[in-house]
Amino acid sequence: MTGEGLIPASVITGFLGSGKTTLLSHLLHKPEMSDAAVIINEFGEIGLDHHLIESSDDNIVLLSSGCLCCTVRNDLVDTLRDLFERRERGEVPRFRRVMIETTGLADPAPILHTLMDDAFVRRHFRLDGVLTTVDALHGLGQLREHPESVKQVAVADRVILTKRDLVGSSTISDLTNRLSAINPGAPTIIADHGEVDPAGLFNVGVYDPASKGPEVALWINAEAYGGHNDVGHHRHGDAHDVNRHDENIRAHCLVYDQPLNWRYFSPNLASLVSRHAEKLLRVKGILNVDGEPSPIVIHGVQHQFARMRLKSWPSDDRRSKLVLIVRGLDRELLADWLRADSLTALNTIQVAPDVKL
C-alpha cells in the first residue's frame, strides 16, 4: 500500500464526457510527467493519437512528451507486469509513475482491488490516489441520474472540476456543495480548459516521497468532516455525518480518543466488512491500538483491505480516526458496530474466511 521505491499509480476516472481526455493531454505536456506511463483502454477513446511519434509494438507507444502509453490487453495485472518487465530489461524508458485511465462508465473499485491485492503489483507499485473528473455543465444531472458517477466521486482522493467556463457561479456553488457532501475529504480542484498543476494531483497517498515519510493526516483529511473543532471534540466512538441529503452515499468520520482494544475492534470491523463489503466504498484510518508503540494505517475498498504499521506517529495527535464513505449505512449503525471497548451482538455474525484485518 505504500513504501519508498515502489512506483506510484494514480487512477483517473470520471463519467462520460467529463474531461479525462483533455486533462490527460495537458498532463502529458508537463515536463514533470515525462517519466510517466499511461494505461488506457482504447487510444481512440481519449484521442491521444496526435501525440504519438513512434510505436514499439501493437501495445506500447512512445509519446512526444517522453511518456509511454499502452492499452489494457487482457487485464490490468498482465499490462502492469509487461510494462514493468520491459522497464527492467531496458526495452522501454524507465518510467517512475503510472496513470491508469478508466472508461466513463467504469466502476473504479476493481482497479483499486488489483493495486491493493495482487502480489506482483503490490511488490512493485503502490496506489497513490484516485483522481475523478466532473463536468461542471452536466455534473449535477449526472450525479442525480447515474450511480456510476456518484461512486466515482465517492472513492476519489481529488475531484477535478472541468468546463468551469460554461456555467455560472451559482451552478459551481451547487455542484461543489454536492461533491463535498458525497466526499468531504476529497478537495475539489478547478481545471482551466484542462490545465491543472500536477502538484495538486499526485503524491496524495499515505506516503510522501519528498519527505520519505507518511502523510496520513493529509490522506485521511479528517478535519473536512465537519471542521477541526467538531472532529477534535468527538467523544470516544462518536461519528460525524455531513452528508444528510443523499439517501445512498454517506460520509462518516469516527474518532476515538482512547487507544483501541484490538481484540474487540478488529473482529467488529471484520464482521462489518463480511456483512456489508459492497456498501463500503472506501475506508481510510489511522489507529492507535492499545499496547502498540506506533499507529496502524488501514485502507479498504469494499471487501479488500490493506494494513500497515508506521514506524512512528506522524504528529502529536494520538487519536484514532476512521473515515468511511458508504452506501446505505447510517451513522448510528457504524458507531455501534465499530465499538472498541466491548464485544457487541453484531459481532456474532460469521466472518468470511477472506476478510483479514
VEXDREN-2710 file (C-alpha; in Angstrom, 1 decimal):
% VEXDREN-2710
k/r/px/py/pz
1/MET/0.0/0.0/0.0
2/THR/3.0/2.3/0.5
3/GLY/6.7/2.4/0.7
4/GLU/9.8/4.0/-0.7
5/GLY/10.9/2.6/-4.0
6/LEU/7.5/1.5/-5.2
7/ILE/6.1/3.0/-8.4
8/PRO/3.1/5.3/-7.6
9/ALA/0.0/4.5/-9.6
10/SER/-2.8/7.0/-10.0
11/VAL/-6.3/6.1/-11.2
12/ILE/-8.0/8.7/-13.4
13/THR/-11.8/8.2/-13.6
14/GLY/-14.8/10.2/-14.3
15/PHE/-18.2/10.0/-16.1
16/LEU/-18.6/10.0/-19.9
17/GLY/-17.5/13.4/-21.4
18/SER/-16.2/14.7/-18.1
19/GLY/-12.9/15.8/-19.5
20/LYS/-10.5/12.9/-18.8
21/THR/-9.1/13.3/-22.4
22/THR/-8.4/16.9/-22.0
23/LEU/-6.9/16.5/-18.6
24/LEU/-4.6/13.7/-19.7
25/SER/-3.5/15.6/-22.8
26/HIS/-2.5/18.6/-20.7
27/LEU/-0.7/16.5/-18.1
28/LEU/1.3/14.7/-20.8
29/HIS/2.7/18.0/-21.9
30/LYS/4.1/18.8/-18.4
31/PRO/7.9/18.3/-18.1
32/GLU/7.4/16.7/-14.7
33/MET/5.2/14.0/-16.3
34/SER/7.8/12.9/-18.9
35/ASP/8.8/9.9/-16.9
36/ALA/5.2/8.6/-16.6
37/ALA/3.4/5.6/-18.2
38/VAL/-0.2/5.9/-19.2
39/ILE/-2.5/2.9/-19.3
40/ILE/-5.8/3.3/-21.2
41/ASN/-8.5/1.1/-22.7
42/GLU/-8.5/2.3/-26.3
43/PHE/-6.4/5.0/-27.9
44/GLY/-9.4/6.2/-29.9
45/GLU/-11.4/6.9/-26.7
46/ILE/-9.1/9.6/-25.4
47/GLY/-7.8/11.0/-28.7
48/LEU/-4.0/10.9/-28.0
49/ASP/-3.0/9.9/-31.5
50/HIS/-1.6/13.4/-32.4
51/HIS/0.9/13.0/-29.6
52/LEU/2.3/9.7/-30.9
53/ILE/5.7/9.7/-32.5
54/GLU/6.7/6.1/-32.6
55/SER/5.2/2.7/-31.9
56/SER/7.3/0.0/-30.4
57/ASP/4.6/-2.7/-31.0
58/ASP/0.9/-3.1/-31.1
59/ASN/0.5/-2.4/-27.4
60/ILE/3.1/0.2/-26.3
61/VAL/3.8/3.6/-27.9
62/LEU/6.1/6.4/-27.1
63/LEU/4.6/9.9/-26.9
64/SER/6.3/13.1/-27.9
65/SER/6.4/14.1/-24.2
66/GLY/8.5/11.0/-23.4
67/CYS/5.7/9.3/-21.7
68/LEU/4.8/5.7/-22.5
69/CYS/1.2/4.8/-23.4
70/CYS/-0.3/1.4/-23.7
71/THR/-3.7/-0.4/-23.8
72/VAL/-5.1/-3.0/-21.4
73/ARG/-4.8/-6.2/-23.5
74/ASN/-6.1/-8.9/-21.2
75/ASP/-6.3/-7.5/-17.7
76/LEU/-4.5/-4.8/-15.7
77/VAL/-2.2/-7.2/-13.9
78/ASP/-0.8/-8.5/-17.2
79/THR/-0.4/-5.0/-18.5
80/LEU/1.4/-3.8/-15.4
81/ARG/3.6/-6.9/-15.4
82/ASP/4.5/-6.4/-19.1
83/LEU/5.3/-2.8/-18.6
84/PHE/7.5/-3.4/-15.5
85/GLU/9.4/-6.3/-17.0
86/ARG/10.2/-4.2/-20.2
87/ARG/11.3/-1.4/-18.0
88/GLU/13.7/-3.6/-16.1
89/ARG/15.1/-5.0/-19.3
90/GLY/15.6/-1.6/-20.7
91/GLU/13.2/-2.1/-23.6
92/VAL/11.1/1.0/-22.6
93/PRO/12.1/4.2/-20.8
94/ARG/12.4/3.9/-17.1
95/PHE/9.1/5.3/-16.1
96/ARG/8.6/6.4/-12.5
97/ARG/4.9/6.9/-12.4
98/VAL/1.8/5.2/-13.8
99/MET/-1.6/6.8/-14.7
100/ILE/-4.5/4.4/-15.2
101/GLU/-7.5/5.8/-17.1
102/THR/-10.8/4.1/-16.8
103/THR/-13.8/4.3/-19.1
104/GLY/-16.6/6.7/-18.4
105/LEU/-19.0/4.1/-17.1
106/ALA/-16.4/2.1/-15.2
107/ASP/-16.5/1.2/-11.5
108/PRO/-13.0/2.1/-10.2
109/ALA/-13.2/-0.5/-7.4
110/PRO/-11.8/-3.5/-9.4
111/ILE/-8.7/-1.4/-10.4
112/LEU/-8.2/-0.5/-6.7
113/HIS/-8.6/-4.1/-5.7
114/THR/-5.8/-5.1/-8.2
115/LEU/-3.4/-2.4/-6.9
116/MET/-4.1/-3.5/-3.3
117/ASP/-4.4/-7.3/-3.7
118/ASP/-2.2/-8.8/-6.5
119/ALA/1.1/-9.9/-5.1
120/PHE/3.2/-8.9/-8.1
121/VAL/1.5/-5.5/-8.3
122/ARG/2.0/-4.8/-4.6
123/ARG/5.6/-5.7/-4.8
124/HIS/6.4/-3.1/-7.4
125/PHE/3.6/-0.5/-7.4
126/ARG/1.6/1.5/-4.8
127/LEU/-1.7/3.2/-5.1
128/ASP/-1.1/7.0/-5.0
129/GLY/-4.6/8.3/-5.4
130/VAL/-7.9/8.3/-7.3
131/LEU/-8.5/11.4/-9.5
132/THR/-12.1/11.9/-10.6
133/THR/-13.1/14.4/-13.3
134/VAL/-16.6/16.0/-13.0
135/ASP/-18.2/18.1/-15.8
136/ALA/-19.4/21.4/-14.4
137/LEU/-22.1/21.7/-17.1
138/HIS/-23.6/18.3/-16.7
139/GLY/-22.3/17.2/-13.3
140/LEU/-25.3/17.8/-11.2
141/GLY/-27.6/15.9/-13.6
142/GLN/-25.1/13.0/-13.9
143/LEU/-24.8/12.7/-10.1
144/ARG/-28.6/12.7/-9.9
145/GLU/-29.2/10.2/-12.6
146/HIS/-26.2/7.9/-12.8
147/PRO/-25.0/5.9/-9.8
148/GLU/-21.6/5.3/-11.5
149/SER/-20.9/9.0/-11.4
150/VAL/-21.6/9.2/-7.7
151/LYS/-19.4/6.2/-6.9
152/GLN/-16.5/7.7/-8.9
153/VAL/-16.7/10.8/-6.8
154/ALA/-17.1/8.8/-3.6
155/VAL/-13.8/6.9/-4.0
156/ALA/-11.8/10.0/-5.1
157/ASP/-8.8/11.5/-3.4
158/ARG/-9.1/14.6/-5.6
159/VAL/-12.0/15.8/-7.7
160/ILE/-11.1/17.8/-10.8
161/LEU/-13.9/20.2/-11.9
162/THR/-13.8/20.7/-15.7
163/LYS/-15.7/23.0/-18.1
164/ARG/-15.9/25.7/-15.5
165/ASP/-16.2/28.4/-18.2
166/LEU/-19.5/27.0/-19.4
167/VAL/-21.6/27.7/-16.2
168/GLY/-22.3/30.4/-13.8
169/SER/-21.1/30.8/-10.2
170/SER/-24.4/29.5/-8.7
171/THR/-24.1/26.2/-10.6
172/ILE/-20.5/25.9/-9.4
173/SER/-21.5/26.6/-5.9
174/ASP/-24.3/24.0/-6.0
175/LEU/-22.0/21.4/-7.6
176/THR/-19.1/21.9/-5.2
177/ASN/-21.5/21.6/-2.3
178/ARG/-22.9/18.4/-3.7
179/LEU/-19.4/17.0/-4.3
180/SER/-18.3/17.9/-0.8
181/ALA/-21.4/16.2/0.6
182/ILE/-20.6/13.0/-1.2
183/ASN/-16.9/13.0/-0.3
184/PRO/-15.9/15.8/2.1
185/GLY/-12.3/14.6/2.3
186/ALA/-11.5/15.0/-1.4
187/PRO/-10.5/18.6/-2.3
188/THR/-12.1/20.0/-5.5
189/ILE/-9.6/21.4/-8.0
190/ILE/-10.7/23.7/-10.8
191/ALA/-9.3/22.8/-14.2
192/ASP/-9.0/25.7/-16.6
193/HIS/-9.6/24.2/-20.0
194/GLY/-8.0/21.0/-18.8
195/GLU/-5.0/22.9/-17.3
196/VAL/-4.1/22.0/-13.7
197/ASP/-1.0/21.9/-11.7
198/PRO/0.2/18.3/-11.3
199/ALA/1.5/19.0/-7.8
200/GLY/-2.1/19.1/-6.6
201/LEU/-3.0/15.7/-8.2
202/PHE/-0.1/13.4/-7.4
203/ASN/1.7/12.2/-4.3
204/VAL/-1.6/12.4/-2.4
205/GLY/-1.4/8.9/-0.9
206/VAL/-0.4/7.9/2.6
207/TYR/3.3/8.0/1.6
208/ASP/5.1/11.2/0.6
209/PRO/8.2/10.5/-1.5
210/ALA/9.5/14.1/-0.9
211/SER/9.7/13.7/2.9
212/LYS/10.2/9.9/2.7
213/GLY/7.6/9.6/5.4
214/PRO/3.9/9.2/6.0
215/GLU/1.4/11.9/5.2
216/VAL/-1.5/10.3/6.9
217/ALA/-3.2/13.5/8.1
218/LEU/-3.5/14.8/4.5
219/TRP/-4.5/11.4/3.2
220/ILE/-7.4/11.0/5.7
221/ASN/-8.2/14.7/5.9
222/ALA/-10.5/14.1/8.9
223/GLU/-10.9/17.8/9.5
224/ALA/-13.0/18.1/6.4
225/TYR/-15.7/16.0/8.0
226/GLY/-17.4/18.8/9.9
227/GLY/-14.5/21.1/10.7
228/HIS/-11.5/20.9/13.0
229/ASN/-13.3/21.7/16.2
230/ASP/-16.1/19.2/15.6
231/VAL/-13.6/16.4/15.0
232/GLY/-11.4/17.4/17.9
233/HIS/-14.2/17.2/20.4
234/HIS/-15.8/13.9/19.5
235/ARG/-16.2/11.5/22.4
236/HIS/-14.8/8.0/22.2
237/GLY/-16.5/6.2/19.3
238/ASP/-18.6/9.2/18.2
239/ALA/-19.3/9.7/14.5
240/HIS/-19.9/12.9/12.5
241/ASP/-22.2/12.8/9.4
242/VAL/-22.1/15.8/7.0
243/ASN/-23.9/14.1/4.1
244/ARG/-27.6/14.2/5.1
245/HIS/-29.2/15.0/1.8
246/ASP/-28.1/11.9/-0.2
247/GLU/-30.1/8.8/0.5
248/ASN/-27.5/6.4/-0.7
249/ILE/-23.9/7.6/-0.4
250/ARG/-22.9/8.8/3.1
251/ALA/-19.7/10.2/4.5
252/HIS/-18.7/9.5/8.1
253/CYS/-15.7/10.1/10.4
254/LEU/-15.3/8.2/13.6
255/VAL/-12.8/9.5/16.1
256/TYR/-11.6/7.5/19.2
257/ASP/-9.9/9.4/22.0
258/GLN/-8.7/6.3/23.8
259/PRO/-6.4/3.6/22.4
260/LEU/-8.4/0.8/20.7
261/ASN/-8.6/-2.7/22.1
262/TRP/-7.7/-4.7/19.0
263/ARG/-9.2/-7.9/20.5
264/TYR/-12.6/-6.2/20.2
265/PHE/-12.2/-3.7/17.4
266/SER/-10.7/-6.0/14.8
267/PRO/-13.4/-8.7/14.8
268/ASN/-16.1/-6.0/14.8
269/LEU/-14.5/-4.3/11.8
270/ALA/-14.1/-7.7/10.1
271/SER/-17.8/-8.5/10.8
272/LEU/-18.8/-5.2/9.2
273/VAL/-16.7/-6.0/6.1
274/SER/-18.1/-9.5/5.9
275/ARG/-21.7/-8.4/6.1
276/HIS/-21.6/-5.1/4.2
277/ALA/-18.5/-5.1/1.9
278/GLU/-20.3/-3.9/-1.2
279/LYS/-21.5/-0.8/0.8
280/LEU/-18.0/0.1/1.9
281/LEU/-16.9/2.3/-1.0
282/ARG/-13.7/3.5/0.7
283/VAL/-12.3/3.3/4.2
284/LYS/-9.2/5.1/5.5
285/GLY/-8.0/5.0/9.0
286/ILE/-5.1/5.7/11.4
287/LEU/-5.5/3.6/14.5
288/ASN/-3.9/3.9/18.0
289/VAL/-4.0/0.3/19.2
290/ASP/-3.5/-0.4/22.9
291/GLY/-0.1/-1.8/23.5
292/GLU/1.4/-0.8/20.2
293/PRO/4.1/1.9/20.1
294/SER/3.2/3.2/16.7
295/PRO/0.0/3.6/14.7
296/ILE/-1.7/1.1/12.3
297/VAL/-2.9/2.5/9.0
298/ILE/-5.8/0.7/7.2
299/HIS/-7.2/1.3/3.7
300/GLY/-10.3/-0.5/2.4
301/VAL/-12.3/-0.7/-0.8
302/GLN/-15.3/-2.9/-0.3
303/HIS/-14.0/-6.3/0.8
304/GLN/-10.4/-5.6/0.1
305/PHE/-8.4/-4.2/3.0
306/ALA/-4.7/-3.4/3.4
307/ARG/-3.0/-2.7/6.7
308/MET/0.5/-1.4/7.6
309/ARG/2.3/-0.3/10.7
310/LEU/4.0/3.1/10.7
311/LYS/7.5/3.4/12.3
312/SER/6.3/6.4/14.4
313/TRP/3.4/8.7/14.8
314/PRO/3.3/11.5/12.2
315/SER/2.2/14.1/14.8
316/ASP/1.4/14.6/18.4
317/ASP/-2.3/13.7/17.8
318/ARG/-2.7/10.1/19.1
319/ARG/-6.4/9.7/18.4
320/SER/-7.7/7.0/16.1
321/LYS/-9.5/8.4/13.1
322/LEU/-11.6/6.3/10.7
323/VAL/-13.1/7.8/7.6
324/LEU/-15.9/5.8/5.8
325/ILE/-17.6/6.5/2.5
326/VAL/-20.5/4.1/2.5
327/ARG/-23.7/3.4/0.7
328/GLY/-26.9/3.0/2.7
329/LEU/-25.2/2.6/6.2
330/ASP/-26.1/5.3/8.7
331/ARG/-24.0/6.8/11.4
332/GLU/-25.6/5.1/14.4
333/LEU/-25.2/1.6/12.9
334/LEU/-21.5/2.2/12.1
335/ALA/-20.7/3.8/15.5
336/ASP/-22.4/0.9/17.3
337/TRP/-20.8/-1.8/15.1
338/LEU/-17.3/-0.4/15.4
339/ARG/-17.2/-0.2/19.2
340/ALA/-13.7/-0.7/20.6
341/ASP/-14.4/-1.3/24.3
342/SER/-16.6/-4.4/24.3
343/LEU/-18.0/-7.1/22.0
344/THR/-21.4/-6.3/20.6
345/ALA/-24.2/-8.5/19.5
346/LEU/-23.4/-7.6/15.9
347/ASN/-20.1/-9.4/16.3
348/THR/-21.8/-12.8/16.3
349/ILE/-22.1/-12.6/12.5
350/GLN/-19.9/-15.2/10.7
351/VAL/-16.7/-13.6/9.4
352/ALA/-15.9/-14.7/5.8
353/PRO/-12.5/-16.5/5.6
354/ASP/-11.1/-13.9/3.1
355/VAL/-11.6/-11.0/5.4
356/LYS/-8.3/-10.3/7.1
357/LEU/-7.6/-7.1/9.1
END
